[in-house]
Amino acid sequence: MKATEEQAAARDAFTAGHDLALVAGAGTGKTSTLVMMGAASRRRGMYIAFNKPIALEAKARFGSNVHCSTSHALAYRAVGSRFQARLEATRHMPLWRTAQLLNLDRDLAVGSRRLKATTLAHLVMEMVKHFCYSTDEQVTARHLGTVHGLDDAGQQYVVQGLLPRARWAWDDICSPNGTLPFKHDHYLKMWALTRPRLRADYILLDEAQDTNPVLEEIFLAQQAQRVCVGDPSQQIYEWRHAKDIMSSFPGTRMELTQSFRFGPPIADVANHWLRAATSSMQLTGHAAEPSELTEVDVPDAVLCRGNADALAEVLRFLDRKVPVALVGGGKPLLSIAKAAIDLQAGRRTSHHDLALFSSWGEVQEYAEQDSAAADLKAIVDIVDTYGPHQIIRTVQQMSDEEQARVVVSTVHKAKGREWNRVRIGPGFTPPDDTSAVHPALARLVYVAVTRARTQLDTAGIKRLQTRFTTATAHTTPEGLPLARLPLTGQLKYPRSPMSTFLARHLPHPERVIASYLQHIQGLPHPVQPLNERRPDYAALGHTIDYRLRLALGSDPGPAAQAGVDIIGSNHPIDGAPSTAVRQNLYMIGSSILGRLRAHLSDATRRLDDDELTRLCFVTSFFEAIYRNGTFPRKRNLLTLVDEHTTINGLTRAVPAYVLEDIDEQMNLADKPFTPLRDLPAHQRVCGPTFTGSTDVHADADFITGGFLIDCKAVTRPHRLGREEVQQLAGYLLLDYDNQYDIHDIGFYLARQGTLIRWSVPEFLTTLGARTTLPQLRTALREDLRSTRSSKRS
């Protein structure tokens, strides 16, 4: 196969030894490109595939110098083979036996509901599974999945009881003499914890947009040349903990945009949805056969958003006597239908998603009222629409794929596949026609339309397509002009004024990312709450920021004050409580800020660390109102307030895990922040704004003695990437008049107690700057103001 210009450029960059992030659009020949790379070098290579069939197919195409494997196969050779006997022996262990081994011999009462011992065993093993997907070093409370039928307090109660058993379960699994069921994900995690070094000169990671976090950590830690390939616009497995590592990967970004799967008409539809997904990539169609957009009565495949839509399509074809198959089979639908029959008859069910309910009415009520039950509501809708007996009959009438005339699939199960004639089902358009097209939905539709080769029927998404037109290229999905977004908001959109300027003038954030990753190698694992199922990381991030500001002699800042002022005003706030409660919130917020300011100014009114943390944590929710413009009813401590609540009553409601977590972070901060606290007061600037903040709203964290610091309280520091680096660059350039005399720039990792810094000349040179800092600042000011003027005209 003759290489395209894009493929040749990627091959040449690879042979030059560069790490690469190869963004490959649908059907653009990514595997062929990787094969070209392998053939261009005699070095030892390793290709890591998404699953075994892809690895086997690749093995037939790569040369003998490239070892093709899945991550599980690598882990099996290193660790898993020692557990082969247990893999076989425990493969079909019943849950009642697992419960016995976990010493779970009785039901657990949670309020008026009861969890069976077998359900508890299932939850424990699910916690272990989620831990195995993560980069964590031990099982924590947040590895418990959602327990349908319980509120947050009930789920926290459950996890307090199950966490010790889950940790014991992992110890048993790792033991050569263990007895619990052993799964393939277990030896993958065990291998990852050994910090393996892969025996290869270069590593090619496929489907990098949906990488399991545990594999991501292994890949990023390798010293060999690395190439990650995939399509961030095909990232549709976030709900399964998969992550797109391409946007933060420290390699040269290159694109493959010539699709050999379809022609120009389908490429045009794909580009429409790429724009909606905020991607700057544009595909061109180069298929050998012509493509067309047309109605297709009996296609090869019908692609649907969810199982309910897929079942409706199956029924339509069965009514027409057309042999039809459902990708993945009907076993999950059968189990749902049988569980519904039991519940409708007043019997409890062993189906794990429904085990807490005693009747179908309870399931319906919970699915309707709890916003956390979106996946359960889909189940309820299927059963209520078709009835469980109809679902069973439908599954029994379906054909295998080999005998079917039509294949029906959800988009998630269709990923990686293609058909000649594809029809898109009608379930993608939300009931509310006025809502914006969210990028996650746009990615799903993009994957769907790019499964077609010759004929594409878009009737099912025509209404949805009208909600996003080419006129929105310079707006968010909600229709807000990109130029009006703050700095951090603009950096999420490649076409925003700040993003386009930085891409043009500072084009190599990947080089700073590479330097950053070198800095964090060998650092201890970040501290984090271990016993809380749903830590409020956003509020914790604001809290540590306030505590560090107080340590440097500054109050929480104007955004916190603005949040207090807004709640006390007549300004309409979506979700806000009554006027009387708002007034009490205003008094509480004003009193909290007053106490914090008095702590700084009056030595006789100094507060202890716990009280400071409590006040700061509550303050974070006021700032969130200002930042988001809403009063959320979920995970908002301020919802506990009525017109009689006191400040002490509210601060006592701050969870214990908050005090423990912030105390750990402040202990880590003592050493790096001591020299900063010793600086003269005028050299300790907290929450600085810039001359350019009138053009793009931006306020940084700290500038201490000319050192601009962005504080990151992240549990996965290796995930910092392009946006975070460009955020630092944006702050630096928005200081048009050099007000702060910034000479160093960097990150503070609050959960590791580590400052990472670059000199400004080093930072700009690494980013690829071709002009001086004053020239860059002047160019940015002119660019932003001309953009604003052109939008007005």
VEXPA-417700 format. One record per residue (C-alpha): x negated, y negated, z. Coordinates in steps of 0.05 Angstrom, whole numbers, padded with zeros to 5 digits, always signed. Each point is the difference from the previous one (the first is absolute). Example, Ala and Ser with C-alpha at 12.3 -4.5 7.8 and 13.67 -1.06 7.14 Angstrom:
BEGIN
-00246+00090+00156 -00027-00069-00013 
This chain:
BEGIN
+00000+00000+00000 -00027-00068-00020 -00005-00048+00058 +00040-00064-00001 -00036-00065+00016 +00027+00003+00072 -00021+00072+00009 -00069-00013-00028 -00008-00060+00046 +00020+00042+00061 -00048+00055-00021 -00056-00049-00009 +00013-00032+00068 -00001+00069+00030 -00066+00020-00032 -00029-00065+00025 +00013+00026+00071 +00057-00046+00021 +00054+00020+00048 +00065-00008-00039 +00074-00012+00014 +00030+00023-00066 +00072-00023-00006 +00031+00047-00051 +00070-00016-00024 +00050+00055-00016 -00025+00046-00056 -00065-00038-00012 -00046+00060+00000 -00030-00004+00070 -00022+00073+00002 -00031-00006-00069 -00038-00061+00024 -00025+00037+00061 -00022+00058-00044 -00039-00050-00043 -00034-00024+00063 -00019+00070+00020 -00027+00015-00069 -00041-00064-00001 -00041+00022+00060 -00038+00063+00019 +00006-00017+00073 +00042+00044+00047 +00071-00025+00002 +00062+00016+00040 +00071-00012-00023 +00053+00001+00055 +00070+00012-00025 +00069-00012+00029 +00020+00074-00002 -00025+00068-00022 +00032+00002-00070 -00033-00067-00017 -00067+00025+00027 +00004+00064-00042 +00018-00040-00063 -00057-00047+00012 -00049+00058+00010 +00014+00022-00071 -00016-00069-00026 -00061-00022+00040 -00070+00025-00012 -00036+00047+00047 -00033-00058+00036 +00067-00023+00029 +00032+00040+00056 +00076-00006-00002 +00038+00010+00065 +00055-00023+00046 -00017-00030+00068 +00031+00061+00033 -00044+00047-00040 -00062-00038+00023 +00024+00003+00071 +00017+00074-00005 -00071+00018-00021 -00029-00042+00056 +00048+00017+00057 +00064+00033-00021 -00027+00067-00021 -00014+00016+00073 +00074-00005+00013 +00025+00042-00059 +00026+00055+00045 +00042-00049+00041 +00025-00035-00063 +00029+00067-00022 +00022+00026+00068 +00038-00063+00021 +00028-00019-00068 +00072+00021+00019 -00001-00009+00075 +00071-00017+00023 +00010-00064+00039 +00025+00036+00061 -00069+00033+00005 -00035-00066-00011 +00042-00029+00057 -00021+00057+00045 -00074-00012-00015 +00010-00074+00016 +00034+00019+00065 +00064-00034-00022 +00052+00045+00032 +00058-00047+00012 +00040-00055-00034 -00018-00073+00013 +00057-00047+00020 -00006-00070-00028 +00059-00039+00025 +00062+00036-00024 -00038+00039-00053 -00041+00063+00005 -00060+00022-00041 -00007+00075-00007 -00067+00032+00017 -00009+00020-00073 +00012-00072-00022 -00051-00024+00051 -00050+00051-00028 +00014-00027-00070 -00013-00071+00024 -00066+00019+00033 -00025+00034-00063 +00023-00059-00042 -00041-00046+00046 -00061+00043-00015 +00015-00003-00074 +00005-00076+00000 -00065-00003+00040 -00033+00043-00054 +00022-00050-00053 -00030-00058+00039 -00070-00026+00013 +00011+00003+00076 -00046+00040+00044 +00054+00026+00047 +00075+00012-00001 +00037-00062+00023 +00072-00018+00016 +00010-00034-00067 -00008+00067-00036 +00070+00018+00022 +00048-00006-00058 +00069-00029+00004 +00048+00040+00043 +00068-00014-00030 +00053-00015+00052 -00046-00034+00051 -00014-00074+00011 -00071-00026+00010 +00003+00011+00075 +00023+00072-00010 -00055+00014-00050 -00052-00029+00047 +00027+00046+00055 -00006+00060-00045 -00071-00016-00022 -00023-00009+00072 +00020+00072+00013 -00027+00028-00065 -00067-00036-00008 -00038+00044+00050 +00026+00062-00036 -00019-00029-00068 -00071-00012+00024 -00003+00070+00029 +00027+00026-00066 -00057-00032-00039 -00050+00030+00049 +00031+00069-00010 +00000-00008-00076 -00074-00017+00001 -00017+00058+00045 -00025+00065-00032 +00046+00036+00048 +00060-00045-00012 +00070+00029-00008 +00042-00056-00029 +00018-00002-00075 -00060-00022-00042 +00012-00042-00063 -00043-00025-00057 +00003-00072+00024 -00031+00023+00066 -00066+00021-00029 -00001-00062-00045 +00003-00044+00062 -00052+00043+00037 -00046-00008-00059 +00011-00075-00003 -00018-00007+00074 -00069+00029-00016 -00014-00062-00044 -00019+00044-00060 -00050-00020-00053 +00019+00026-00069 -00054+00034-00041 +00004-00042-00063 -00035-00059-00032 +00067-00030-00018 +00073+00012+00020 +00061-00011-00043 +00064-00009+00041 +00065+00008-00039 +00069-00029+00018 -00035-00050+00046 +00064-00041+00007 +00032+00055+00041 -00059+00024+00041 +00011+00034+00066 -00033-00044+00054 -00043+00057+00025 -00029+00011-00071 -00008-00075-00009 -00045-00003+00061 -00043+00058-00026 -00006-00031-00069 -00019-00070+00024 -00053+00028+00047 -00039+00034-00057 -00069-00027-00020 +00007+00028-00071 +00025-00042-00058 +00076-00004+00005 +00054-00008-00052 +00072-00005+00021 +00051+00003-00056 +00075-00010+00001 +00055-00050-00010 +00021-00043+00060 +00066-00013-00035 +00015+00074+00007 -00007-00001+00075 +00066+00030+00022 -00019+00045+00059 -00009-00053+00055 +00056+00034+00039 -00045+00062+00003 -00058-00040+00030 -00038-00002-00067 -00042-00063-00011 -00024-00038-00060 -00075-00005+00010 -00015-00033-00067 +00016-00072+00020 -00050+00001+00057 -00052+00045-00032 -00069-00032-00005 -00011+00017-00073 +00003-00035-00067 +00073-00004-00022 +00013+00022-00072 +00064+00016-00038 +00026+00051-00050 +00061-00031-00034 +00007+00038-00066 +00054+00053+00011 -00001+00062-00044 +00064+00026+00029 +00049-00049-00032 +00006-00055-00051 +00011-00075+00005 +00076+00001+00016 -00011+00041+00064 -00063-00039+00016 +00041-00064-00001 +00049+00028+00051 -00059+00024+00042 -00031-00069-00001 +00066-00031+00023 -00004+00043+00063 -00074-00011+00009 +00014-00074+00006 +00056+00014+00050 -00050+00042+00040 -00047-00061+00002 -00052+00035-00043 -00041-00040-00050 -00012+00061-00044 +00033+00004-00069 +00006+00065-00039 -00002+00009-00075 +00033+00060-00033 -00045+00043-00045 +00037+00067-00004 -00006+00040-00064 +00075+00009-00003 +00048-00060-00003 +00039-00020+00062 +00068-00031+00005 +00050-00026+00051 +00066+00034-00013 +00059+00033+00033 -00015+00074+00012 +00061+00044+00014 -00038+00064+00018 -00071-00019+00017 -00057+00045+00021 -00001-00033+00068 +00043-00046+00042 -00038-00038+00053 +00036-00024+00063 -00016-00042+00061 +00023+00050+00052 +00030+00068+00012 +00072-00025+00000 -00008-00029-00070 -00035+00063-00023 +00056+00044+00025 +00051-00043-00036 -00038+00009-00065 -00005+00075+00010 +00076+00004+00010 +00013-00039-00064 -00041+00048-00042 +00030+00060+00034 +00070-00027-00017 -00023-00003-00073 -00028+00071+00003 -00071-00026-00012 -00053+00043+00035 -00033-00047+00050 -00057+00006+00050 -00018-00042+00061 -00075-00011+00008 -00021+00029+00066 +00061+00045+00004 +00062-00005+00043 -00025+00031+00066 -00001-00067+00039 +00071-00015-00024 +00023+00069+00022 -00028-00010+00070 +00034-00068+00005 +00067+00029-00024 -00003+00058+00050 -00017-00048+00057 +00059-00044-00019 +00047+00060+00000 -00022+00017+00071 +00008-00071+00025 +00067-00009-00033 +00023+00063+00036 -00025-00027+00067 -00061+00045+00003 -00071-00025+00011 -00051+00010-00055 -00074+00018-00001 -00014-00049-00057 -00053-00044+00031 +00026-00066-00027 +00069+00015+00029 -00017+00041+00062 +00021-00054+00050 +00071-00007-00026 +00061+00040+00023 +00047-00020-00057 -00002-00028-00070 +00035-00062+00024 -00059-00016+00046 -00047+00007-00060 +00043-00047-00041 +00004-00052+00055 -00075+00001+00014 -00018-00004-00074 +00046-00060-00010 -00022-00039+00061 -00075+00013+00008 -00045-00036-00050 -00055+00052+00013 +00044+00055-00029 -00005-00018-00074 -00024+00070-00019 +00055+00032+00042 +00052-00045-00032 -00019+00029-00068 +00015+00069+00027 +00067-00023+00027 +00018-00032-00066 -00014+00065-00038 +00043+00042+00047 +00057-00051+00004 +00002-00010-00075 -00002+00073-00022 +00016+00041+00061 -00046+00055+00025 +00035+00057-00036 -00005-00036-00067 -00074-00012+00013 -00011+00074+00012 +00038+00019-00063 -00039-00050-00041 -00067+00026+00024 +00021+00071-00016 +00018-00020-00071 -00065-00036-00016 -00050+00032-00048 -00075+00008+00008 -00040-00052-00039 -00022+00052-00052 +00072+00016-00019 +00029-00071+00007 +00018-00046-00057 -00005-00062+00046 -00045-00012+00060 +00025-00048+00054 -00051-00028+00048 -00012-00055+00050 -00056-00046-00022 -00044+00024+00057 +00003+00072-00024 -00009-00022-00073 -00066-00036+00013 -00056+00028-00042 +00048+00030-00050 +00026-00023-00068 +00055+00018-00049 +00018-00020-00071 +00071-00025+00014 +00014-00033+00067 +00061-00033+00028 -00003-00044+00063 +00056+00013+00049 +00045-00057+00025 -00018+00003+00074 -00057-00050-00001 +00043-00063+00003 +00017-00020+00072 +00074-00015+00014 -00018-00073+00014 -00012-00028-00070 -00029-00065+00030 -00058+00032+00036 -00070-00005-00028 -00037+00058-00032 -00050+00022+00053 -00069+00021-00026 +00009+00070+00030 +00063+00010-00042 -00035-00028-00061 -00056+00051+00008 +00051+00055+00004 +00034-00022-00065 -00068-00009-00034 -00018+00073+00016 +00069+00022-00026 -00003-00036-00067 -00072+00022-00014 +00019+00074+00003 +00030-00006-00071 -00039+00013-00064 +00047-00011-00059 +00069-00021+00025 +00019-00040+00061 +00072-00014+00022 +00000-00059+00048 +00076-00006+00007 -00005+00016+00074 -00045-00060+00015 +00027-00053-00049 +00034-00039+00056 -00063+00005+00042 -00044-00025-00057 +00040-00065-00005 -00020-00016+00071 -00072-00008-00019 -00020-00036-00064 -00065-00026-00029 +00020-00068+00027 -00017+00025+00069 -00074+00011-00015 -00017-00058+00047 +00050+00017+00055 +00007+00052+00054 +00053+00054-00007 +00044-00045+00042 -00008-00057-00051 -00046-00044+00043 -00054-00035-00041 -00068+00031+00013 -00032-00069+00006 +00042-00014+00062 -00024+00061+00038 -00053-00007+00055 -00070+00025-00013 +00012+00070+00026 +00065+00005-00039 -00032-00022-00066 -00055+00052+00006 +00051+00056-00006 +00017-00023-00071 -00053+00003-00055 +00034-00056-00039 +00003-00050+00057 -00041-00064-00006 -00049+00021+00056 -00008+00071-00026 -00014-00022-00071 -00050-00054+00023 -00038+00048+00044 +00000+00055-00053 -00030-00050-00049 -00052-00034+00045 -00016+00054+00052 +00012+00063-00040 -00035+00053+00043 +00035+00010+00067 -00019+00074-00006 -00072-00019+00014 +00018-00033+00066 +00043+00060+00017 -00059+00046-00012 -00043-00043+00046 +00055+00000+00052 +00006+00076-00002 -00074+00006+00011 +00007-00044+00062 +00054+00043+00031 -00035+00067-00010 -00014+00032+00066 +00047-00045+00040 +00042+00034+00054 +00072+00021-00016 +00047-00060+00011 +00037-00002+00067 +00076+00006-00007 +00061+00018+00041 +00002+00076+00006 +00063+00013+00040 +00050-00047-00034 +00040+00027-00058 +00010-00066-00036 -00051-00052+00022 +00019-00070-00023 -00066-00012-00037 +00023-00068-00028 +00015-00027+00070 -00064+00031+00027 -00039-00035-00055 +00028-00068+00019 -00011+00015+00074 -00074+00015-00007 -00007-00062-00044 +00031-00043+00055 -00042+00032+00054 -00063-00015-00040 +00022-00071-00013 +00012-00010+00075 -00070+00028+00013 -00027-00053-00047 +00039-00055+00035 +00060-00007-00047 +00075+00013+00006 +00037+00048-00047 +00006-00054-00053 +00052-00039-00040 +00035+00060-00031 +00020+00025+00068 +00025-00069+00020 +00038-00005-00066 +00035+00066+00015 +00022-00025+00068 +00025-00066-00031 +00039+00036-00055 +00037+00045+00049 +00018-00062+00041 +00026-00039-00060 +00064+00003-00040 -00037+00030-00059 +00037+00061-00025 -00039+00065+00011 +00024+00065-00029 +00017+00048+00057 -00008-00052+00055 +00040+00007+00065 +00051-00050+00028 -00016-00073+00013 -00003+00012+00075 -00050+00056-00008 -00041-00041-00049 -00005-00056+00051 -00023+00048+00053 -00051+00029-00048 -00025-00070-00014 -00009-00013+00074 -00036+00066+00010 -00045-00012-00060 -00016-00071+00022 -00015+00024+00071 -00046+00056-00026 -00040-00049-00043 -00003-00048+00059 -00028+00054+00046 -00053+00019-00052 -00021-00073-00009 -00003-00010+00076 -00044+00062+00004 -00050-00036-00045 +00003-00069+00032 +00011+00013+00074 -00047+00046+00038 +00051+00007+00056 +00051+00030-00048 -00044+00054-00032 +00037+00064-00017 -00025+00071+00005 -00012+00043-00062 +00065+00039+00004 +00042-00062+00007 -00036-00033-00059 +00013+00062-00042 +00073+00001+00018 +00009-00073-00018 -00038+00007-00064 +00039+00061-00022 +00066-00036+00010 -00028-00060-00037 -00015+00043-00061 +00075+00010-00012 +00011-00076-00002 -00054-00007-00052 +00030+00057-00040 +00066-00040-00005 -00039-00058-00030 -00040+00043-00048 +00058+00043-00024 +00059-00048+00006 +00044+00054+00032 +00019+00026+00069 -00008+00076-00008 +00044+00044+00043 -00049+00058-00001 -00067+00002+00037 +00010-00071+00026 -00010-00010+00074 +00040-00065-00003 +00064+00040-00013 -00001+00018+00074 +00014-00073+00018 +00069-00025+00019 +00019-00068+00029 -00021+00022+00070 -00067+00034-00015 -00060-00030+00036 -00071-00005-00026 -00023+00050+00053 +00055+00048-00019 -00022-00002-00072 -00074+00007+00012 +00013+00060+00046 +00031+00035-00061 -00068+00000-00036 -00018+00074-00008 -00058+00028+00039 -00036+00023-00063 -00007-00073-00021 -00038-00017+00064 -00046+00061-00008 -00014-00013-00074 -00015-00074+00007 -00043+00013+00061 -00042+00049-00041 -00007-00050-00057 -00019-00057+00047 -00054+00044+00033 -00028+00013-00070 +00001-00075-00015 -00040-00020+00060 -00069+00010-00030 +00011-00029-00071 +00041-00059+00025 -00044-00021+00059 -00048-00041-00043 +00060-00031-00037 +00032-00021+00066 -00065-00034+00020 +00002-00047-00060 +00021-00073+00011 +00076-00010-00001 -00001-00037-00067 -00034+00059-00033 +00055+00049+00021 +00058-00010-00048 +00059+00047+00004 +00053+00005-00054 -00034-00050-00046 +00037-00028-00060 -00036-00030-00059 +00005-00060-00046 +00024+00049-00053 +00055+00026+00045 +00045-00053-00030 -00008+00037-00067 +00003+00071+00027 +00022+00011+00071 -00057+00033+00038 -00023+00002+00072 -00059+00042+00020 -00014+00034+00067 -00065-00031+00026 -00058-00045-00021 -00054+00002+00053 -00063-00040-00011 +00011+00002-00076 +00015+00075+00000 +00069+00014-00031 +00029+00063+00031 +00062+00039-00022 +00024+00045+00056 +00025+00069-00021 +00032+00045+00053 +00006+00060-00046 -00002+00073+00017 -00030+00018-00069 -00055-00051-00012 -00024+00034-00064 +00067-00021-00032 -00020-00073-00003 -00007-00017-00073 +00009-00051-00055 +00055-00042+00033 -00038-00007+00065 -00065-00020-00035 +00037-00050-00044 +00035-00027+00061 -00068-00018+00030 -00021-00031-00067 +00065-00039-00003 -00011-00031+00069 -00071-00019-00019 +00020-00034-00065 +00061-00036+00030 -00047-00039+00045 -00007-00049-00058 -00037-00054+00039 -00045+00046+00040 +00035-00022+00064 -00024+00061+00039 -00070+00007-00029 +00011+00075-00008 -00067+00036-00010 +00020+00071+00021 +00062+00041-00013 +00026+00068+00021 +00047+00046+00037 +00010+00017+00073 +00025+00071+00009 +00038-00006+00065 +00011+00075+00010 -00074+00014-00007 -00028-00064+00032 -00043-00015-00061 -00017-00064-00037 -00020+00008-00073 -00029-00062-00033 -00031-00026-00064 -00033-00066-00014 +00042-00042-00047 -00052+00002-00056 -00005+00076+00008 +00076+00008+00000 +00010-00042-00063 -00057+00031-00038 +00026+00070+00016 +00069-00021-00025 -00032-00021-00066 +00004-00076+00006 -00032-00036-00058 +00005-00071+00028 -00013-00034+00066 +00048-00002+00058 +00017-00074-00009 +00014+00013-00074 +00045+00059+00017 +00039-00041+00050 +00009-00056-00051 +00022+00049-00053 +00051+00032+00047 +00029-00066+00020 +00009-00022-00072 +00028+00068-00020 +00052+00004+00055 +00023-00072-00009 +00005+00006-00075 +00040+00064+00009 +00047-00035+00047 +00008-00059-00047 +00015+00044-00060 +00053+00038+00040 +00034-00066+00018 +00001-00023-00072 
